[in-house]
Amino acid sequence: METKFGFTKMSISEFENYISNLRIGRTVLTIQQHHTYSPSYIHFKGNNHFELQKGMKEYHVNHNGWMDIGQHFTTFPDGTIMTGRNIENSPACIVGNNANSVCIENLGNFDKGADEMNQLQKDAIVKMTAALCKKFNLAANTDKIVYHHWFDLSSGARNNGTKNNKSCPGTNFFGGNKVEDCKNIFLPLVHSLLNTDSPNPLTVPIVKYVSVTANSLNVREGAGNNFSIVSDRNPVEQGGILRVFGEKDGWLKISSSAEHWVYGRFTNIVKHVIVSADVLNVRTGPSKDFPKTASLHKGQEVFITDEINGWCKISMEDRWVKMSYLDFKTN
C-alpha cells in the first residue's frame, strides 16, 4: 500500500484484506458502478495514480462545490485501487440515490469506440465488487449492484436508461450498460467469486436501525463516555444509518462482533422498508399536492425518518412517499 494526498493505493489482494477488516458504521445497501469518462486511458501514464485522483478531487470540490471527491474508490487500468471519500459519508454520484451506497469510479471512457478495458482492470472490478458484496452482505443482483445509466440525470428516478440518462459506466462496460447486460455478463462474473448468490443471515439479530443526528458521532469501546474512542474506525457522520445489536444505559452497540458503542442521545430510530409498488413517486412534502421530485422502483430498500398522515419521509431532506406502497421489514 502507498498513501499520498490523503489517498491510499493498493492491489486487489490488498483491497480484499483492507475491506474485510475495515470497521464501518454506516449501513450500505447498494454498490454503484461508474466510469470517469475523463480522465481516460490516454491520461494514465502508469505512475500518476495519485495525481489523477487529486485532480478529480479538486474538480469535484472547486467546480461542483462538493465537500470532497465524489467516489469512495477508483480502479485504474493497471488493476490498482485507490481510496477516495471517507466511506462513512454518502457519495456524490447519482442524484437522489447516494444514501446507503458505495460508489466505484472506474478510470476510463468505456463507451463503444473509446477505451477498451484491459483484463487487469476487469479482474479488479469484479473482485472488488464481490468483496464489497461479502462485506455488506449484499446479494449480487441489479437491485444491489447498479449502473449510473439506469437513473434519470435530473430526478434520480430509476428508468433503466430510457430517458435523460448518462451512458456511465459506458456503453461497452462489460459488454454494455443496460440492465440485461449487467445480468447476463457482469453479475455472473461476480457470482463466480461468491459462495452463494444470496446474503448470509446475520448470526446476531439486529435490534433496530437508527440515524445519526450529530455532525460526527464517536464510537467508543464500551457503553459510556469513560470508555476510549475506538482506534480502528472513523466517527459516524450525520445521516448515517446504523444497525443496532444491543442497548445499555442509553448507549447502542453497533457491531455484531466487537464492543463498539455510540451514545443513543445523538440518534433517531428509523424504520427499514421495501417498496412494493412497481413505481413509487417521491414528493417534496407529505401529500399529492407537493411536486414529484423522483421515483423509486419495486424492491428498493429505504429508511423512514418520519411519518405524517399516511406519508413517510425517507431522508433528512424533504423526500416523501405514500406509506401504503411500502412493506415494513422486521430487521
C-alpha positions as CSV (number, residue, x, y, z in Angstrom):
1,M,0.0,0.0,0.0
2,E,1.1,3.6,-0.6
3,T,-0.5,6.8,0.7
4,K,-0.3,10.3,-0.7
5,F,-2.6,13.4,-0.8
6,G,-4.8,11.6,1.7
7,F,-5.5,8.7,-0.7
8,T,-4.3,5.1,-0.4
9,K,-3.3,3.0,-3.4
10,M,-3.5,-0.8,-3.2
11,S,-3.6,-4.0,-5.2
12,I,-6.8,-6.0,-5.4
13,S,-5.5,-8.6,-2.9
14,E,-4.6,-5.7,-0.5
15,F,-8.1,-4.2,-1.1
16,E,-9.8,-7.5,-0.3
17,N,-7.9,-7.7,3.0
18,Y,-8.5,-4.0,3.7
19,I,-12.3,-4.0,3.2
20,S,-12.7,-7.3,5.1
21,N,-11.1,-5.8,8.2
22,L,-12.4,-2.2,7.8
23,R,-14.9,-1.2,10.6
24,I,-17.8,0.7,9.0
25,G,-20.8,2.0,10.9
26,R,-23.0,3.3,8.0
27,T,-25.4,0.8,6.6
28,V,-24.7,0.1,2.9
29,L,-27.5,-1.3,0.6
30,T,-26.1,-0.7,-2.9
31,I,-22.9,-0.7,-4.9
32,Q,-22.7,1.9,-7.7
33,Q,-20.6,1.4,-10.9
34,H,-19.3,4.4,-12.9
35,H,-16.7,5.3,-15.3
36,T,-14.7,8.6,-15.1
37,Y,-15.0,9.3,-18.9
38,S,-12.3,11.9,-18.3
39,P,-9.6,11.2,-17.2
40,S,-9.4,8.2,-19.6
41,Y,-6.7,5.7,-20.6
42,I,-4.8,8.3,-22.6
43,H,-4.2,10.3,-19.3
44,F,-2.9,7.3,-17.4
45,K,0.9,7.1,-17.5
46,G,1.3,4.1,-15.3
47,N,2.7,6.1,-12.3
48,N,0.4,9.1,-12.0
49,H,-2.5,7.5,-10.0
50,F,-2.3,10.0,-7.1
51,E,-2.1,13.0,-9.4
52,L,-5.2,11.8,-11.3
53,Q,-7.1,11.2,-8.1
54,K,-6.1,14.6,-6.7
55,G,-7.2,16.2,-9.9
56,M,-10.7,14.6,-9.7
57,K,-11.0,15.7,-6.1
58,E,-10.1,19.3,-7.0
59,Y,-12.7,19.3,-9.8
60,H,-15.4,17.9,-7.5
61,V,-14.7,20.4,-4.7
62,N,-13.9,23.5,-6.7
63,H,-16.1,23.1,-9.7
64,N,-19.0,21.1,-8.4
65,G,-18.9,22.5,-4.9
66,W,-18.9,19.2,-3.2
67,M,-17.4,18.5,0.3
68,D,-14.9,16.0,-1.1
69,I,-14.2,13.8,-4.1
70,G,-17.4,12.1,-5.1
71,Q,-16.4,8.4,-5.1
72,H,-15.3,6.1,-2.4
73,F,-12.9,4.1,-4.6
74,T,-11.3,4.4,-8.0
75,T,-10.0,1.5,-10.1
76,F,-7.1,2.1,-12.6
77,P,-6.0,0.4,-15.8
78,D,-3.2,-1.5,-14.1
79,G,-5.7,-3.1,-11.7
80,T,-4.8,-1.0,-8.7
81,I,-7.5,0.6,-6.5
82,M,-7.4,3.9,-4.6
83,T,-9.5,5.2,-1.7
84,G,-11.4,8.5,-2.1
85,R,-14.2,9.9,0.0
86,N,-14.5,8.7,3.6
87,I,-16.7,5.6,3.4
88,E,-18.7,6.8,6.4
89,N,-20.0,9.6,4.2
90,S,-22.6,9.0,1.4
91,P,-21.1,9.5,-2.1
92,A,-21.9,12.3,-4.6
93,C,-22.5,10.2,-7.6
94,I,-26.2,9.5,-8.5
95,V,-28.8,12.2,-7.8
96,G,-31.3,11.1,-5.1
97,N,-29.7,7.7,-4.7
98,N,-26.5,8.3,-2.8
99,A,-27.7,7.4,0.7
100,N,-26.6,3.9,1.8
101,S,-24.4,3.5,-1.3
102,V,-20.8,2.8,-2.0
103,C,-19.5,4.5,-5.2
104,I,-16.8,3.0,-7.5
105,E,-15.4,5.1,-10.3
106,N,-13.5,3.1,-12.9
107,L,-10.9,5.2,-14.7
108,G,-11.5,5.2,-18.4
109,N,-14.1,6.0,-21.1
110,F,-15.9,2.7,-21.7
111,D,-18.3,3.9,-24.3
112,K,-18.1,1.9,-27.6
113,G,-15.3,3.2,-29.8
114,A,-13.3,4.6,-26.9
115,D,-11.2,2.8,-24.3
116,E,-11.1,-1.0,-24.4
117,M,-11.0,-2.1,-20.8
118,N,-7.9,-4.3,-20.2
119,Q,-8.0,-7.6,-18.3
120,L,-6.2,-6.2,-15.2
121,Q,-8.9,-3.6,-14.6
122,K,-11.7,-6.1,-15.4
123,D,-10.4,-8.5,-12.8
124,A,-10.0,-5.8,-10.2
125,I,-13.6,-4.5,-10.7
126,V,-15.1,-8.0,-10.5
127,K,-13.1,-9.0,-7.4
128,M,-13.7,-5.6,-5.8
129,T,-17.5,-5.8,-6.3
130,A,-17.5,-9.4,-4.9
131,A,-15.5,-8.2,-1.9
132,L,-18.0,-5.4,-1.2
133,C,-20.9,-7.8,-1.5
134,K,-19.3,-10.0,1.1
135,K,-18.5,-7.1,3.3
136,F,-22.0,-5.7,3.3
137,N,-23.9,-9.0,3.0
138,L,-25.5,-7.9,-0.3
139,A,-27.0,-10.2,-3.0
140,A,-25.3,-9.8,-6.4
141,N,-28.3,-8.6,-8.3
142,T,-29.4,-5.5,-10.2
143,D,-31.1,-4.0,-7.1
144,K,-27.9,-4.1,-5.1
145,I,-25.3,-3.5,-7.9
146,V,-26.4,-0.6,-10.0
147,Y,-25.2,1.4,-13.0
148,H,-25.4,5.2,-13.2
149,H,-27.1,4.8,-16.7
150,W,-30.2,3.4,-15.1
151,F,-31.1,6.7,-13.3
152,D,-32.6,9.9,-14.7
153,L,-30.0,12.7,-14.5
154,S,-32.4,15.3,-13.2
155,S,-34.7,13.5,-10.8
156,G,-32.7,10.4,-9.9
157,A,-35.7,8.2,-10.8
158,R,-34.7,4.8,-12.0
159,N,-35.9,4.3,-15.6
160,N,-33.3,1.7,-16.6
161,G,-31.8,4.1,-19.3
162,T,-34.9,5.0,-21.2
163,K,-34.8,8.9,-20.9
164,N,-32.4,11.6,-19.8
165,N,-29.5,9.3,-18.8
166,K,-25.8,9.3,-18.9
167,S,-24.1,6.4,-20.7
168,C,-22.0,5.8,-17.5
169,P,-20.4,3.3,-16.8
170,G,-20.1,3.1,-20.5
171,T,-22.0,1.5,-23.5
172,N,-19.2,-1.1,-23.6
173,F,-18.8,-1.7,-19.8
174,F,-18.5,-5.4,-19.6
175,G,-20.4,-5.7,-22.9
176,G,-23.0,-2.9,-22.2
177,N,-24.7,-0.6,-19.8
178,K,-28.2,-2.0,-19.8
179,V,-29.8,-4.0,-17.0
180,E,-29.8,-7.2,-19.1
181,D,-26.1,-6.6,-19.9
182,C,-25.4,-6.5,-16.2
183,K,-27.5,-9.6,-15.5
184,N,-26.0,-11.6,-18.4
185,I,-22.3,-10.6,-18.4
186,F,-21.2,-8.7,-15.3
187,L,-23.1,-10.4,-12.5
188,P,-22.2,-14.0,-13.4
189,L,-18.5,-13.0,-13.0
190,V,-19.3,-11.6,-9.5
191,H,-21.4,-14.7,-8.7
192,S,-18.4,-16.9,-9.6
193,L,-16.4,-15.4,-6.7
194,L,-19.2,-15.7,-4.1
195,N,-20.2,-18.9,-2.3
196,T,-23.9,-18.1,-2.9
197,D,-26.0,-15.5,-4.8
198,S,-27.9,-14.7,-1.6
199,P,-26.6,-12.9,1.5
200,N,-25.9,-14.9,4.6
201,P,-28.2,-14.4,7.6
202,L,-26.6,-12.4,10.5
203,T,-25.6,-14.5,13.4
204,V,-26.6,-11.7,15.8
205,P,-30.1,-10.2,15.2
206,I,-30.5,-6.5,14.6
207,V,-32.5,-4.8,17.3
208,K,-33.3,-1.7,15.3
209,Y,-31.9,0.9,12.9
210,V,-31.0,4.5,13.9
211,S,-30.0,7.6,12.0
212,V,-27.1,9.8,13.4
213,T,-28.2,13.4,14.2
214,A,-24.8,14.7,15.4
215,N,-22.4,16.2,12.9
216,S,-20.0,13.5,13.8
217,L,-20.5,10.7,16.4
218,N,-17.6,8.9,18.1
219,V,-17.6,5.2,18.5
220,R,-16.4,4.0,21.9
221,E,-15.1,0.7,23.3
222,G,-18.0,0.4,25.8
223,A,-21.3,1.9,26.9
224,G,-20.1,5.1,28.4
225,N,-18.0,8.3,28.0
226,N,-15.4,6.8,30.3
227,F,-14.5,4.3,27.6
228,S,-11.9,5.2,24.9
229,I,-12.7,6.1,21.4
230,V,-12.0,3.1,19.2
231,S,-8.9,3.4,17.1
232,D,-9.8,1.2,14.1
233,R,-12.8,3.1,12.8
234,N,-13.8,6.6,11.9
235,P,-16.7,8.5,13.7
236,V,-20.1,8.1,12.0
237,E,-21.2,11.2,10.1
238,Q,-24.6,12.9,10.3
239,G,-27.4,11.0,8.5
240,G,-25.6,7.7,8.6
241,I,-27.9,4.7,9.2
242,L,-26.6,2.3,11.9
243,R,-27.6,-1.2,12.8
244,V,-28.1,-1.7,16.5
245,F,-27.2,-5.1,18.0
246,G,-27.7,-4.2,21.7
247,E,-28.6,-1.4,24.2
248,K,-27.3,-0.4,27.6
249,D,-27.9,2.7,29.7
250,G,-28.8,4.8,26.7
251,W,-25.9,3.5,24.6
252,L,-26.2,1.5,21.4
253,K,-23.9,-1.4,20.3
254,I,-23.3,-1.0,16.6
255,S,-21.1,-4.1,15.9
256,S,-22.1,-7.7,16.0
257,S,-18.5,-8.8,16.7
258,A,-16.9,-6.1,18.8
259,E,-17.6,-3.8,21.7
260,H,-18.3,-0.7,19.6
261,W,-20.9,1.7,21.1
262,V,-22.4,5.1,20.3
263,Y,-24.5,7.4,22.6
264,G,-28.1,6.9,21.7
265,R,-29.0,10.6,22.5
266,F,-27.5,11.6,19.2
267,T,-29.6,9.2,17.1
268,N,-33.2,8.8,16.0
269,I,-34.9,5.5,15.3
270,V,-35.7,4.8,11.6
271,K,-37.7,2.0,10.0
272,H,-36.4,-0.3,7.3
273,V,-38.9,-0.7,4.4
274,I,-39.1,-2.1,0.9
275,V,-41.0,-0.6,-2.0
276,S,-44.0,-2.7,-3.0
277,A,-45.3,-0.6,-5.9
278,D,-43.8,-1.0,-9.4
279,V,-43.0,2.7,-9.4
280,L,-43.4,4.9,-6.3
281,N,-43.4,8.7,-6.7
282,V,-41.2,10.7,-4.3
283,R,-42.6,14.1,-3.4
284,T,-41.3,17.2,-1.7
285,G,-43.9,17.0,1.0
286,P,-46.4,14.7,2.7
287,S,-49.3,14.8,0.2
288,K,-50.1,14.6,-3.5
289,D,-50.2,18.4,-3.6
290,F,-46.4,18.6,-3.4
291,P,-44.4,18.3,-6.6
292,K,-42.9,15.0,-7.7
293,T,-39.2,15.0,-7.4
294,A,-38.1,11.4,-8.1
295,S,-39.4,7.9,-8.1
296,L,-38.4,4.5,-6.5
297,H,-38.8,1.1,-8.1
298,K,-40.2,-2.2,-6.7
299,G,-37.9,-3.9,-4.3
300,Q,-35.8,-0.9,-3.5
301,E,-34.9,-0.5,0.2
302,V,-35.2,2.8,2.1
303,F,-35.3,4.0,5.7
304,I,-38.1,6.1,7.1
305,T,-37.2,9.0,9.4
306,D,-40.7,10.4,9.9
307,E,-44.4,9.7,9.3
308,I,-47.3,12.1,8.8
309,N,-50.9,11.2,7.8
310,G,-50.0,8.1,5.9
311,W,-46.9,9.6,4.3
312,C,-43.3,8.7,5.1
313,K,-40.1,10.8,5.0
314,I,-37.2,8.8,3.5
315,S,-34.3,11.0,4.1
316,M,-33.1,14.0,6.2
317,E,-34.3,16.2,3.3
318,D,-37.9,16.7,2.2
319,R,-38.4,13.4,0.3
320,W,-41.8,11.8,1.0
321,V,-43.6,8.7,-0.2
322,K,-47.0,7.1,0.4
323,M,-46.9,4.6,3.2
324,S,-49.4,2.2,1.7
325,Y,-46.8,1.3,-1.0
326,L,-44.2,0.2,1.5
327,D,-43.6,-3.2,3.2
328,F,-42.1,-2.8,6.6
329,K,-39.2,-5.2,7.2
330,T,-38.7,-6.9,10.6
331,N,-34.9,-6.0,10.7
